[in-house]
Amino acid sequence: MTEKTTVWVLEREDGLRKTSDQVHWIEFDDSERGVAAHKNPGIGRSCLLGQIGPFFTWQTTVVTDILEESENLVKFTTKNSAYTLRQIEIETWKKEQE
């Protein structure tokens, strides 16, 4: 088993910060039930940090706009907030915590 070397950091405009080694983009049906998990963001999907299940780290409301997207960065807005999601090296993350 290989050790993870990166972590996902989700930052909300008000300073809230959540971290996980996993990120999923959840698609919903018309009844607002999650029906599929995707690797890529999309309008109408919500960002879920952590494992899919009852013990995830954080879940946003649905994405209303994607402002910027690259391999290791997504800036997006939801119904309620603006977020930046970035994938960084664990060592860089540790230094940011000091």
C-alpha positions in Angstrom: 0.0 0.0 0.0 1.4 3.4 -1.0 1.3 6.3 1.4 -0.6 9.4 0.3 1.6 12.4 -0.3 -1.1 15.0 -1.0 -4.2 16.3 0.9 -7.3 18.3 -0.3 -7.9 21.6 1.5 -11.3 23.2 1.2 -11.5 26.9 2.2 -14.7 28.9 2.5 -14.8 32.6 2.1 -15.4 33.2 5.8 -12.2 31.3 6.8 -13.6 27.9 7.5 -11.0 25.3 6.4 -11.5 21.5 6.1 -9.0 18.9 5.0 -9.2 15.3 3.7 -7.3 12.9 1.6 -10.5 12.3 -0.5 -12.8 14.5 -2.5 -16.0 13.5 -4.4 -18.6 15.5 -6.4 -22.1 14.2 -5.6 -24.8 14.4 -8.2 -28.4 14.6 -7.0 -31.8 13.6 -8.5 -34.9 15.7 -8.6 -35.7 14.5 -5.0 -32.4 15.9 -3.8 -31.0 12.4 -3.2 -27.4 11.6 -4.0 -27.4 9.3 -7.0 -23.8 9.3 -8.2 -20.3 10.3 -7.1 -17.9 11.9 -9.7 -14.2 12.7 -9.7 -14.8 16.0 -11.4 -16.8 19.1 -10.3 -20.0 20.1 -12.1 -22.8 22.6 -11.8 -25.5 21.0 -9.6 -23.1 18.7 -7.7 -22.0 19.1 -4.2 -18.4 18.8 -3.0 -17.9 16.1 -0.4 -14.7 15.8 1.5 -13.8 12.4 3.0 -15.2 8.9 2.5 -18.7 8.5 1.1 -20.9 7.5 4.0 -22.2 8.8 7.3 -18.7 10.0 8.6 -17.6 12.3 5.8 -15.6 15.5 6.7 -17.6 18.2 5.0 -20.2 18.6 2.3 -21.1 21.8 0.5 -24.5 22.8 -0.9 -24.7 22.4 -4.7 -22.3 24.2 -7.0 -23.9 27.1 -8.8 -20.8 28.3 -10.7 -17.2 27.1 -11.3 -14.9 30.1 -11.4 -11.6 28.4 -12.1 -10.6 24.8 -12.5 -7.3 23.0 -13.0 -5.8 19.6 -12.0 -5.1 20.7 -8.4 -7.5 23.7 -7.9 -11.2 24.4 -8.1 -12.7 27.8 -7.2 -16.5 27.6 -7.1 -19.6 29.1 -5.6 -22.6 27.3 -4.1 -26.1 28.5 -3.1 -24.6 29.8 0.2 -20.8 30.4 -0.2 -17.7 30.7 -2.2 -15.0 28.0 -1.9 -11.5 27.2 -3.0 -10.5 23.6 -3.1 -6.8 22.8 -3.6 -4.7 19.7 -3.6 -1.3 20.2 -1.9 1.6 18.2 -0.7 1.2 17.0 2.9 4.5 18.6 3.9 3.2 22.0 2.6 0.0 21.5 4.5 1.9 20.8 7.7 3.9 24.0 7.3 0.7 26.0 6.8 -0.6 24.6 10.2 2.4 26.1 12.1 
